[in-house]
């Protein structure tokens, strides 16, 4: 199986972005300890809206699936369910076979 890259788009309710990030700070260290986690970071929009995006990289689809079922992720989803407007949009990718600087092609 190939590595999986995830882009997860989150839209917090107006005025709830900082609270969401606070809760994310609780769960991110736990995610980093998960088997198969290669990269997991949260990014805040600089375009004046409240949107957030997770950038993730996992060793395999199986690792990503286990991540979604991890007890701390279930608890996190419960903690933030009233902080967001609608479901998170999760987009999954595998790296295309391209050329360039090998270090800069890695996530």
Phi and psi restraints in degrees (value plus and minus 20) as a CYANA .aco file:
   2 UNK   PHI    -116.5   -76.5
   2 UNK   PSI     142.8   182.8
   3 UNK   PHI     -81.4   -41.4
   3 UNK   PSI     131.8   171.8
   4 UNK   PHI    -139.6   -99.6
   4 UNK   PSI     110.1   150.1
   5 UNK   PHI    -125.5   -85.5
   5 UNK   PSI     115.6   155.6
   6 UNK   PHI    -141.9  -101.9
   6 UNK   PSI     116.0   156.0
   7 UNK   PHI    -138.4   -98.4
   7 UNK   PSI      96.2   136.2
   8 UNK   PHI    -137.4   -97.4
   8 UNK   PSI      97.0   137.0
   9 UNK   PHI    -115.7   -75.7
   9 UNK   PSI     106.5   146.5
  10 UNK   PHI    -142.5  -102.5
  10 UNK   PSI     115.0   155.0
  11 UNK   PHI    -139.0   -99.0
  11 UNK   PSI      80.3   120.3
  12 UNK   PHI     -87.7   -47.7
  12 UNK   PSI     134.1   174.1
  13 UNK   PHI     -81.1   -41.1
  13 UNK   PSI     134.0   174.0
  14 UNK   PHI     -72.9   -32.9
  14 UNK   PSI     108.8   148.8
  15 UNK   PHI      61.0   101.0
  15 UNK   PSI     -18.1    21.9
  16 UNK   PHI    -126.8   -86.8
  16 UNK   PSI     -16.7    23.3
  17 UNK   PHI     -81.1   -41.1
  17 UNK   PSI     -66.5   -26.5
  18 UNK   PHI     -83.1   -43.1
  18 UNK   PSI     -58.6   -18.6
  19 UNK   PHI     -85.0   -45.0
  19 UNK   PSI     -60.4   -20.4
  20 UNK   PHI     -81.6   -41.6
  20 UNK   PSI     -66.4   -26.4
  21 UNK   PHI     -81.5   -41.5
  21 UNK   PSI     -58.0   -18.0
  22 UNK   PHI     -79.3   -39.3
  22 UNK   PSI     -64.2   -24.2
  23 UNK   PHI     -88.0   -48.0
  23 UNK   PSI     -57.0   -17.0
  24 UNK   PHI     -81.8   -41.8
  24 UNK   PSI     -56.7   -16.7
  25 UNK   PHI     -84.1   -44.1
  25 UNK   PSI     -43.7    -3.7
  26 UNK   PHI     -93.3   -53.3
  26 UNK   PSI     -60.4   -20.4
  27 UNK   PHI    -111.6   -71.6
  27 UNK   PSI     -50.0   -10.0
  28 UNK   PHI     -77.2   -37.2
  28 UNK   PSI     -66.1   -26.1
  29 UNK   PHI     -78.7   -38.7
  29 UNK   PSI     -52.8   -12.8
  30 UNK   PHI     -90.0   -50.0
  30 UNK   PSI     -58.5   -18.5
  31 UNK   PHI     -84.8   -44.8
  31 UNK   PSI     -61.3   -21.3
  32 UNK   PHI     -79.0   -39.0
  32 UNK   PSI     -44.8    -4.8
  33 UNK   PHI    -105.5   -65.5
  33 UNK   PSI     -28.6    11.4
  34 UNK   PHI     -88.0   -48.0
  34 UNK   PSI     123.5   163.5
  35 UNK   PHI     -81.2   -41.2
  35 UNK   PSI     108.8   148.8
  36 UNK   PHI      71.0   111.0
  36 UNK   PSI     -23.9    16.1
  37 UNK   PHI     -98.9   -58.9
  37 UNK   PSI      98.2   138.2
  38 UNK   PHI    -121.0   -81.0
  38 UNK   PSI     -52.7   -12.7
  39 UNK   PHI    -178.6  -138.6
  39 UNK   PSI     118.0   158.0
  40 UNK   PHI    -175.9  -135.9
  40 UNK   PSI      89.6   129.6
  41 UNK   PHI    -163.1  -123.1
  41 UNK   PSI     133.0   173.0
  42 UNK   PHI    -132.1   -92.1
  42 UNK   PSI     115.7   155.7
  43 UNK   PHI    -146.2  -106.2
  43 UNK   PSI     119.8   159.8
  44 UNK   PHI    -122.5   -82.5
  44 UNK   PSI     119.4   159.4
  45 UNK   PHI     -80.9   -40.9
  45 UNK   PSI     122.5   162.5
  46 UNK   PHI    -129.0   -89.0
  46 UNK   PSI      -7.7    32.3
  47 UNK   PHI    -119.4   -79.4
  47 UNK   PSI      -5.4    34.6
  48 UNK   PHI      68.7   108.7
  48 UNK   PSI     -16.5    23.5
  49 UNK   PHI    -128.3   -88.3
  49 UNK   PSI    -197.7  -157.7
  50 UNK   PHI    -117.7   -77.7
  50 UNK   PSI      -7.7    32.3
  51 UNK   PHI     -93.4   -53.4
  51 UNK   PSI     131.6   171.6
  52 UNK   PHI    -149.9  -109.9
  52 UNK   PSI     135.5   175.5
  53 UNK   PHI    -160.3  -120.3
  53 UNK   PSI     111.9   151.9
  54 UNK   PHI    -110.6   -70.6
  54 UNK   PSI     117.5   157.5
  55 UNK   PHI    -135.5   -95.5
  55 UNK   PSI     103.6   143.6
  56 UNK   PHI    -152.5  -112.5
  56 UNK   PSI     132.0   172.0
  57 UNK   PHI    -159.0  -119.0
  57 UNK   PSI     111.1   151.1
  58 UNK   PHI    -147.3  -107.3
  58 UNK   PSI     127.8   167.8
  59 UNK   PHI     -81.2   -41.2
  59 UNK   PSI     -51.4   -11.4
  60 UNK   PHI    -181.7  -141.7
  60 UNK   PSI     148.8   188.8
  61 UNK   PHI     -79.8   -39.8
  61 UNK   PSI     -58.2   -18.2
  62 UNK   PHI     -82.4   -42.4
  62 UNK   PSI     -59.9   -19.9
  63 UNK   PHI     -85.6   -45.6
  63 UNK   PSI     -61.2   -21.2
  64 UNK   PHI     -83.5   -43.5
  64 UNK   PSI     -62.8   -22.8
  65 UNK   PHI     -81.6   -41.6
  65 UNK   PSI     -64.3   -24.3
  66 UNK   PHI     -81.9   -41.9
  66 UNK   PSI     -58.5   -18.5
  67 UNK   PHI     -77.5   -37.5
  67 UNK   PSI     -66.1   -26.1
  68 UNK   PHI     -83.1   -43.1
  68 UNK   PSI     -44.4    -4.4
  69 UNK   PHI    -120.7   -80.7
  69 UNK   PSI     -20.7    19.3
  70 UNK   PHI     -82.4   -42.4
  70 UNK   PSI     119.2   159.2
  71 UNK   PHI     -74.2   -34.2
  71 UNK   PSI     -59.3   -19.3
  72 UNK   PHI     -88.0   -48.0
  72 UNK   PSI     -49.2    -9.2
  73 UNK   PHI     -92.4   -52.4
  73 UNK   PSI     -58.0   -18.0
  74 UNK   PHI     -84.6   -44.6
  74 UNK   PSI     -60.7   -20.7
  75 UNK   PHI     -86.3   -46.3
  75 UNK   PSI     -60.8   -20.8
  76 UNK   PHI     -81.1   -41.1
  76 UNK   PSI     -66.4   -26.4
  77 UNK   PHI     -79.3   -39.3
  77 UNK   PSI     -57.8   -17.8
  78 UNK   PHI     -85.6   -45.6
  78 UNK   PSI     -61.5   -21.5
  79 UNK   PHI     -85.2   -45.2
  79 UNK   PSI     -52.3   -12.3
  80 UNK   PHI    -125.0   -85.0
  80 UNK   PSI     -20.2    19.8
  81 UNK   PHI     -78.1   -38.1
  81 UNK   PSI     -50.6   -10.6
  82 UNK   PHI    -113.0   -73.0
  82 UNK   PSI     -18.0    22.0
  83 UNK   PHI    -117.5   -77.5
  83 UNK   PSI     -30.3     9.7
  84 UNK   PHI    -137.5   -97.5
  84 UNK   PSI     133.1   173.1
  85 UNK   PHI    -124.1   -84.1
  85 UNK   PSI      74.5   114.5
  86 UNK   PHI      72.6   112.6
  86 UNK   PSI     153.2   193.2
  87 UNK   PHI     -93.3   -53.3
  87 UNK   PSI     135.4   175.4
  88 UNK   PHI     -90.8   -50.8
  88 UNK   PSI     115.3   155.3
  89 UNK   PHI    -109.9   -69.9
  89 UNK   PSI      97.3   137.3
  90 UNK   PHI    -129.4   -89.4
  90 UNK   PSI     101.2   141.2
  91 UNK   PHI    -135.5   -95.5
  91 UNK   PSI     109.6   149.6
  92 UNK   PHI    -133.8   -93.8
  92 UNK   PSI     120.7   160.7
  93 UNK   PHI    -161.1  -121.1
  93 UNK   PSI     139.7   179.7
  94 UNK   PHI    -141.0  -101.0
  94 UNK   PSI     130.2   170.2
  95 UNK   PHI     -86.5   -46.5
  95 UNK   PSI     113.5   153.5
  96 UNK   PHI     -94.0   -54.0
  96 UNK   PSI     131.1   171.1
  97 UNK   PHI     -98.1   -58.1
  97 UNK   PSI      73.1   113.1
  98 UNK   PHI    -144.1  -104.1
  98 UNK   PSI     147.7   187.7
  99 UNK   PHI    -126.4   -86.4
  99 UNK   PSI     147.0   187.0
 100 UNK   PHI     120.0   160.0
 100 UNK   PSI    -185.9  -145.9
 101 UNK   PHI     -86.3   -46.3
 101 UNK   PSI      95.7   135.7
 102 UNK   PHI     -76.3   -36.3
 102 UNK   PSI     -58.2   -18.2
 103 UNK   PHI     -87.2   -47.2
 103 UNK   PSI     -54.8   -14.8
 104 UNK   PHI    -105.1   -65.1
 104 UNK   PSI     -27.5    12.5
 105 UNK   PHI    -107.7   -67.7
 105 UNK   PSI     -31.2     8.8
 106 UNK   PHI    -112.7   -72.7
 106 UNK   PSI     124.1   164.1
